[in-house]
Amino acid sequence: MTTLSRTQSAQDTSKAMRWLSVYQSSHQVQYLHLQAQLDTLLLELQRAKQQQSPTATCHN
């Protein structure tokens, strides 16, 4: 029975690790998406500030 319980414990640990890996990947995707949104909003804010400032010039 000890061997069976060790095998079951190892299987449970393996399942938990797989689940954790998927969970972490999902959060990484969410984080990267939010980071991209933040970068976009910051660029829009900078652009809006430049348009409001009479001394700001755009060199593109």
SEFIZA-3560 file (N, C-alpha, C; in Angstrom, 3 decimals):
REM SEFIZA-3560
<numar><xx>0.796</xx><yy>-1.195</yy><zz>0.000</zz><atom>N</atom></numar>
<numar><xx>0.000</xx><yy>0.000</yy><zz>0.000</zz><atom>CA</atom></numar>
<numar><xx>0.837</xx><yy>1.257</yy><zz>0.000</zz><atom>C</atom></numar>
<numar><xx>2.003</xx><yy>1.172</yy><zz>0.563</zz><atom>N</atom></numar>
<numar><xx>2.871</xx><yy>2.335</yy><zz>0.583</zz><atom>CA</atom></numar>
<numar><xx>3.267</xx><yy>2.728</yy><zz>-0.835</zz><atom>C</atom></numar>
<numar><xx>3.562</xx><yy>1.719</yy><zz>-1.655</zz><atom>N</atom></numar>
<numar><xx>3.927</xx><yy>2.003</yy><zz>-3.041</zz><atom>CA</atom></numar>
<numar><xx>2.761</xx><yy>2.643</yy><zz>-3.780</zz><atom>C</atom></numar>
<numar><xx>1.556</xx><yy>2.135</yy><zz>-3.544</zz><atom>N</atom></numar>
<numar><xx>0.369</xx><yy>2.684</yy><zz>-4.196</zz><atom>CA</atom></numar>
<numar><xx>0.151</xx><yy>4.136</yy><zz>-3.774</zz><atom>C</atom></numar>
<numar><xx>0.272</xx><yy>4.425</yy><zz>-2.495</zz><atom>N</atom></numar>
<numar><xx>0.051</xx><yy>5.785</yy><zz>-2.034</zz><atom>CA</atom></numar>
<numar><xx>1.136</xx><yy>6.736</yy><zz>-2.553</zz><atom>C</atom></numar>
<numar><xx>2.373</xx><yy>6.243</yy><zz>-2.669</zz><atom>N</atom></numar>
<numar><xx>3.437</xx><yy>7.073</yy><zz>-3.244</zz><atom>CA</atom></numar>
<numar><xx>3.176</xx><yy>7.349</yy><zz>-4.710</zz><atom>C</atom></numar>
<numar><xx>2.721</xx><yy>6.340</yy><zz>-5.428</zz><atom>N</atom></numar>
<numar><xx>2.404</xx><yy>6.510</yy><zz>-6.846</zz><atom>CA</atom></numar>
<numar><xx>1.263</xx><yy>7.500</yy><zz>-7.009</zz><atom>C</atom></numar>
<numar><xx>0.234</xx><yy>7.344</yy><zz>-6.190</zz><atom>N</atom></numar>
<numar><xx>-0.909</xx><yy>8.259</yy><zz>-6.256</zz><atom>CA</atom></numar>
<numar><xx>-0.474</xx><yy>9.678</yy><zz>-5.912</zz><atom>C</atom></numar>
<numar><xx>0.369</xx><yy>9.811</yy><zz>-4.908</zz><atom>N</atom></numar>
<numar><xx>0.863</xx><yy>11.126</yy><zz>-4.508</zz><atom>CA</atom></numar>
<numar><xx>1.666</xx><yy>11.765</yy><zz>-5.636</zz><atom>C</atom></numar>
<numar><xx>2.493</xx><yy>10.981</yy><zz>-6.299</zz><atom>N</atom></numar>
<numar><xx>3.290</xx><yy>11.487</yy><zz>-7.417</zz><atom>CA</atom></numar>
<numar><xx>2.384</xx><yy>11.915</yy><zz>-8.565</zz><atom>C</atom></numar>
<numar><xx>1.338</xx><yy>11.144</yy><zz>-8.825</zz><atom>N</atom></numar>
<numar><xx>0.393</xx><yy>11.492</yy><zz>-9.890</zz><atom>CA</atom></numar>
<numar><xx>-0.354</xx><yy>12.777</yy><zz>-9.545</zz><atom>C</atom></numar>
<numar><xx>-0.775</xx><yy>12.904</yy><zz>-8.292</zz><atom>N</atom></numar>
<numar><xx>-1.473</xx><yy>14.109</yy><zz>-7.852</zz><atom>CA</atom></numar>
<numar><xx>-0.567</xx><yy>15.329</yy><zz>-7.986</zz><atom>C</atom></numar>
<numar><xx>0.687</xx><yy>15.174</yy><zz>-7.611</zz><atom>N</atom></numar>
<numar><xx>1.643</xx><yy>16.273</yy><zz>-7.721</zz><atom>CA</atom></numar>
<numar><xx>1.840</xx><yy>16.646</yy><zz>-9.176</zz><atom>C</atom></numar>
<numar><xx>1.952</xx><yy>15.655</yy><zz>-10.039</zz><atom>N</atom></numar>
<numar><xx>2.131</xx><yy>15.906</yy><zz>-11.467</zz><atom>CA</atom></numar>
<numar><xx>0.935</xx><yy>16.657</yy><zz>-12.043</zz><atom>C</atom></numar>
<numar><xx>-0.267</xx><yy>16.240</yy><zz>-11.664</zz><atom>N</atom></numar>
<numar><xx>-1.481</xx><yy>16.925</yy><zz>-12.132</zz><atom>CA</atom></numar>
<numar><xx>-1.513</xx><yy>18.367</yy><zz>-11.635</zz><atom>C</atom></numar>
<numar><xx>-1.149</xx><yy>18.572</yy><zz>-10.396</zz><atom>N</atom></numar>
<numar><xx>-1.149</xx><yy>19.912</yy><zz>-9.812</zz><atom>CA</atom></numar>
<numar><xx>-0.136</xx><yy>20.804</yy><zz>-10.528</zz><atom>C</atom></numar>
<numar><xx>1.019</xx><yy>20.255</yy><zz>-10.841</zz><atom>N</atom></numar>
<numar><xx>2.048</xx><yy>21.041</yy><zz>-11.521</zz><atom>CA</atom></numar>
<numar><xx>1.600</xx><yy>21.416</yy><zz>-12.928</zz><atom>C</atom></numar>
<numar><xx>0.938</xx><yy>20.485</yy><zz>-13.630</zz><atom>N</atom></numar>
<numar><xx>0.431</xx><yy>20.799</yy><zz>-14.969</zz><atom>CA</atom></numar>
<numar><xx>-0.619</xx><yy>21.888</yy><zz>-14.886</zz><atom>C</atom></numar>
<numar><xx>-1.514</xx><yy>21.789</yy><zz>-13.924</zz><atom>N</atom></numar>
<numar><xx>-2.569</xx><yy>22.786</yy><zz>-13.755</zz><atom>CA</atom></numar>
<numar><xx>-1.956</xx><yy>24.140</yy><zz>-13.424</zz><atom>C</atom></numar>
<numar><xx>-0.964</xx><yy>24.153</yy><zz>-12.546</zz><atom>N</atom></numar>
<numar><xx>-0.308</xx><yy>25.388</yy><zz>-12.154</zz><atom>CA</atom></numar>
<numar><xx>0.392</xx><yy>26.023</yy><zz>-13.349</zz><atom>C</atom></numar>
<numar><xx>1.022</xx><yy>25.215</yy><zz>-14.173</zz><atom>N</atom></numar>
<numar><xx>1.718</xx><yy>25.722</yy><zz>-15.352</zz><atom>CA</atom></numar>
<numar><xx>0.737</xx><yy>26.393</yy><zz>-16.306</zz><atom>C</atom></numar>
<numar><xx>-0.396</xx><yy>25.776</yy><zz>-16.549</zz><atom>N</atom></numar>
<numar><xx>-1.413</xx><yy>26.355</yy><zz>-17.429</zz><atom>CA</atom></numar>
<numar><xx>-1.952</xx><yy>27.640</yy><zz>-16.818</zz><atom>C</atom></numar>
<numar><xx>-2.192</xx><yy>27.612</yy><zz>-15.528</zz><atom>N</atom></numar>
<numar><xx>-2.708</xx><yy>28.786</yy><zz>-14.821</zz><atom>CA</atom></numar>
<numar><xx>-1.725</xx><yy>29.935</yy><zz>-14.930</zz><atom>C</atom></numar>
<numar><xx>-0.449</xx><yy>29.660</yy><zz>-14.742</zz><atom>N</atom></numar>
<numar><xx>0.563</xx><yy>30.706</yy><zz>-14.833</zz><atom>CA</atom></numar>
<numar><xx>0.657</xx><yy>31.244</yy><zz>-16.257</zz><atom>C</atom></numar>
<numar><xx>0.570</xx><yy>30.384</yy><zz>-17.257</zz><atom>N</atom></numar>
<numar><xx>0.619</xx><yy>30.817</yy><zz>-18.648</zz><atom>CA</atom></numar>
<numar><xx>-0.540</xx><yy>31.754</yy><zz>-18.953</zz><atom>C</atom></numar>
<numar><xx>-1.706</xx><yy>31.414</yy><zz>-18.442</zz><atom>N</atom></numar>
<numar><xx>-2.876</xx><yy>32.257</yy><zz>-18.645</zz><atom>CA</atom></numar>
<numar><xx>-2.650</xx><yy>33.640</yy><zz>-18.053</zz><atom>C</atom></numar>
<numar><xx>-2.059</xx><yy>33.686</yy><zz>-16.885</zz><atom>N</atom></numar>
<numar><xx>-1.800</xx><yy>34.976</yy><zz>-16.247</zz><atom>CA</atom></numar>
<numar><xx>-0.716</xx><yy>35.754</yy><zz>-16.996</zz><atom>C</atom></numar>
<numar><xx>0.245</xx><yy>35.054</yy><zz>-17.553</zz><atom>N</atom></numar>
<numar><xx>1.272</xx><yy>35.738</yy><zz>-18.336</zz><atom>CA</atom></numar>
<numar><xx>0.660</xx><yy>36.387</yy><zz>-19.561</zz><atom>C</atom></numar>
<numar><xx>-0.254</xx><yy>35.692</yy><zz>-20.220</zz><atom>N</atom></numar>
<numar><xx>-0.930</xx><yy>36.246</yy><zz>-21.392</zz><atom>CA</atom></numar>
<numar><xx>-1.739</xx><yy>37.471</yy><zz>-20.990</zz><atom>C</atom></numar>
<numar><xx>-2.476</xx><yy>37.376</yy><zz>-19.882</zz><atom>N</atom></numar>
<numar><xx>-3.250</xx><yy>38.520</yy><zz>-19.395</zz><atom>CA</atom></numar>
<numar><xx>-2.332</xx><yy>39.698</yy><zz>-19.084</zz><atom>C</atom></numar>
<numar><xx>-1.218</xx><yy>39.434</yy><zz>-18.428</zz><atom>N</atom></numar>
<numar><xx>-0.281</xx><yy>40.485</yy><zz>-18.063</zz><atom>CA</atom></numar>
<numar><xx>0.275</xx><yy>41.175</yy><zz>-19.312</zz><atom>C</atom></numar>
<numar><xx>0.687</xx><yy>40.390</yy><zz>-20.299</zz><atom>N</atom></numar>
<numar><xx>1.240</xx><yy>40.977</yy><zz>-21.518</zz><atom>CA</atom></numar>
<numar><xx>0.198</xx><yy>41.810</yy><zz>-22.257</zz><atom>C</atom></numar>
<numar><xx>-1.048</xx><yy>41.346</yy><zz>-22.261</zz><atom>N</atom></numar>
<numar><xx>-2.128</xx><yy>42.098</yy><zz>-22.899</zz><atom>CA</atom></numar>
<numar><xx>-2.341</xx><yy>43.427</yy><zz>-22.182</zz><atom>C</atom></numar>
<numar><xx>-2.391</xx><yy>43.393</yy><zz>-20.868</zz><atom>N</atom></numar>
<numar><xx>-2.577</xx><yy>44.623</yy><zz>-20.085</zz><atom>CA</atom></numar>
<numar><xx>-1.389</xx><yy>45.569</yy><zz>-20.251</zz><atom>C</atom></numar>
<numar><xx>-0.197</xx><yy>45.010</yy><zz>-20.327</zz><atom>N</atom></numar>
<numar><xx>0.989</xx><yy>45.833</yy><zz>-20.519</zz><atom>CA</atom></numar>
<numar><xx>0.936</xx><yy>46.537</yy><zz>-21.880</zz><atom>C</atom></numar>
<numar><xx>0.504</xx><yy>45.832</yy><zz>-22.906</zz><atom>N</atom></numar>
<numar><xx>0.376</xx><yy>46.438</yy><zz>-24.235</zz><atom>CA</atom></numar>
<numar><xx>-0.686</xx><yy>47.539</yy><zz>-24.227</zz><atom>C</atom></numar>
<numar><xx>-1.797</xx><yy>47.305</yy><zz>-23.533</zz><atom>N</atom></numar>
<numar><xx>-2.834</xx><yy>48.337</yy><zz>-23.431</zz><atom>CA</atom></numar>
<numar><xx>-2.293</xx><yy>49.569</yy><zz>-22.717</zz><atom>C</atom></numar>
<numar><xx>-1.548</xx><yy>49.357</yy><zz>-21.651</zz><atom>N</atom></numar>
<numar><xx>-0.976</xx><yy>50.473</yy><zz>-20.903</zz><atom>CA</atom></numar>
<numar><xx>-0.009</xx><yy>51.268</yy><zz>-21.772</zz><atom>C</atom></numar>
<numar><xx>0.842</xx><yy>50.585</yy><zz>-22.518</zz><atom>N</atom></numar>
<numar><xx>1.778</xx><yy>51.271</yy><zz>-23.407</zz><atom>CA</atom></numar>
<numar><xx>1.027</xx><yy>52.125</yy><zz>-24.427</zz><atom>C</atom></numar>
<numar><xx>-0.046</xx><yy>51.588</yy><zz>-24.986</zz><atom>N</atom></numar>
<numar><xx>-0.854</xx><yy>52.315</yy><zz>-25.958</zz><atom>CA</atom></numar>
<numar><xx>-1.487</xx><yy>53.553</yy><zz>-25.324</zz><atom>C</atom></numar>
<numar><xx>-2.036</xx><yy>53.402</yy><zz>-24.138</zz><atom>N</atom></numar>
<numar><xx>-2.656</xx><yy>54.542</yy><zz>-23.453</zz><atom>CA</atom></numar>
<numar><xx>-1.631</xx><yy>55.617</yy><zz>-23.108</zz><atom>C</atom></numar>
<numar><xx>-0.444</xx><yy>55.206</yy><zz>-22.693</zz><atom>N</atom></numar>
<numar><xx>0.604</xx><yy>56.184</yy><zz>-22.397</zz><atom>CA</atom></numar>
<numar><xx>1.017</xx><yy>56.958</yy><zz>-23.640</zz><atom>C</atom></numar>
<numar><xx>1.118</xx><yy>56.272</yy><zz>-24.764</zz><atom>N</atom></numar>
<numar><xx>1.445</xx><yy>56.957</yy><zz>-26.017</zz><atom>CA</atom></numar>
<numar><xx>0.344</xx><yy>57.943</yy><zz>-26.406</zz><atom>C</atom></numar>
<numar><xx>-0.907</xx><yy>57.542</yy><zz>-26.240</zz><atom>N</atom></numar>
<numar><xx>-2.022</xx><yy>58.442</yy><zz>-26.536</zz><atom>CA</atom></numar>
<numar><xx>-2.010</xx><yy>59.658</yy><zz>-25.620</zz><atom>C</atom></numar>
<numar><xx>-1.690</xx><yy>59.457</yy><zz>-24.364</zz><atom>N</atom></numar>
<numar><xx>-1.607</xx><yy>60.557</yy><zz>-23.407</zz><atom>CA</atom></numar>
<numar><xx>-0.494</xx><yy>61.527</yy><zz>-23.789</zz><atom>C</atom></numar>
<numar><xx>0.660</xx><yy>60.991</yy><zz>-24.149</zz><atom>N</atom></numar>
<numar><xx>1.767</xx><yy>61.844</yy><zz>-24.575</zz><atom>CA</atom></numar>
<numar><xx>1.393</xx><yy>62.655</yy><zz>-25.815</zz><atom>C</atom></numar>
<numar><xx>0.730</xx><yy>62.000</yy><zz>-26.759</zz><atom>N</atom></numar>
<numar><xx>0.309</xx><yy>62.675</yy><zz>-27.982</zz><atom>CA</atom></numar>
<numar><xx>-0.690</xx><yy>63.788</yy><zz>-27.663</zz><atom>C</atom></numar>
<numar><xx>-1.638</xx><yy>63.515</yy><zz>-26.774</zz><atom>N</atom></numar>
<numar><xx>-2.629</xx><yy>64.519</yy><zz>-26.393</zz><atom>CA</atom></numar>
<numar><xx>-1.961</xx><yy>65.703</yy><zz>-25.700</zz><atom>C</atom></numar>
<numar><xx>-0.992</xx><yy>65.442</yy><zz>-24.841</zz><atom>N</atom></numar>
<numar><xx>-0.276</xx><yy>66.525</yy><zz>-24.162</zz><atom>CA</atom></numar>
<numar><xx>0.494</xx><yy>67.379</yy><zz>-25.163</zz><atom>C</atom></numar>
<numar><xx>1.097</xx><yy>66.740</yy><zz>-26.162</zz><atom>N</atom></numar>
<numar><xx>1.841</xx><yy>67.484</yy><zz>-27.186</zz><atom>CA</atom></numar>
<numar><xx>0.907</xx><yy>68.375</yy><zz>-27.999</zz><atom>C</atom></numar>
<numar><xx>-0.282</xx><yy>67.890</yy><zz>-28.288</zz><atom>N</atom></numar>
<numar><xx>-1.229</xx><yy>68.664</yy><zz>-29.084</zz><atom>CA</atom></numar>
<numar><xx>-1.762</xx><yy>69.857</yy><zz>-28.291</zz><atom>C</atom></numar>
<numar><xx>-1.852</xx><yy>69.733</yy><zz>-26.969</zz><atom>N</atom></numar>
<numar><xx>-2.356</xx><yy>70.821</yy><zz>-26.136</zz><atom>CA</atom></numar>
<numar><xx>-1.293</xx><yy>71.879</yy><zz>-25.871</zz><atom>C</atom></numar>
<numar><xx>-0.043</xx><yy>71.482</yy><zz>-25.895</zz><atom>N</atom></numar>
<numar><xx>1.054</xx><yy>72.398</yy><zz>-25.590</zz><atom>CA</atom></numar>
<numar><xx>1.372</xx><yy>73.244</yy><zz>-26.811</zz><atom>C</atom></numar>
<numar><xx>1.325</xx><yy>74.570</yy><zz>-26.690</zz><atom>N</atom></numar>
<numar><xx>1.588</xx><yy>75.439</yy><zz>-27.844</zz><atom>CA</atom></numar>
<numar><xx>3.052</xx><yy>75.406</yy><zz>-28.288</zz><atom>C</atom></numar>
<numar><xx>3.978</xx><yy>75.024</yy><zz>-27.422</zz><atom>N</atom></numar>
<numar><xx>5.386</xx><yy>75.001</yy><zz>-27.784</zz><atom>CA</atom></numar>
<numar><xx>5.847</xx><yy>73.631</yy><zz>-28.270</zz><atom>C</atom></numar>
<numar><xx>4.979</xx><yy>72.656</yy><zz>-28.183</zz><atom>N</atom></numar>
<numar><xx>5.375</xx><yy>71.300</yy><zz>-28.584</zz><atom>CA</atom></numar>
<numar><xx>5.394</xx><yy>71.198</yy><zz>-30.101</zz><atom>C</atom></numar>
<numar><xx>6.424</xx><yy>70.563</yy><zz>-30.604</zz><atom>N</atom></numar>
<numar><xx>6.516</xx><yy>70.310</yy><zz>-32.048</zz><atom>CA</atom></numar>
<numar><xx>6.717</xx><yy>68.830</yy><zz>-32.271</zz><atom>C</atom></numar>
<numar><xx>6.218</xx><yy>68.370</yy><zz>-33.368</zz><atom>N</atom></numar>
<numar><xx>6.324</xx><yy>66.945</yy><zz>-33.695</zz><atom>CA</atom></numar>
<numar><xx>7.352</xx><yy>66.779</yy><zz>-34.787</zz><atom>C</atom></numar>
<numar><xx>8.357</xx><yy>65.950</yy><zz>-34.560</zz><atom>N</atom></numar>
<numar><xx>9.416</xx><yy>65.701</yy><zz>-35.537</zz><atom>CA</atom></numar>
<numar><xx>9.314</xx><yy>64.271</yy><zz>-36.032</zz><atom>C</atom></numar>
<numar><xx>8.428</xx><yy>64.016</yy><zz>-36.983</zz><atom>N</atom></numar>
<numar><xx>8.279</xx><yy>62.665</yy><zz>-37.551</zz><atom>CA</atom></numar>
<numar><xx>8.749</xx><yy>62.618</yy><zz>-38.953</zz><atom>C</atom></numar>
//
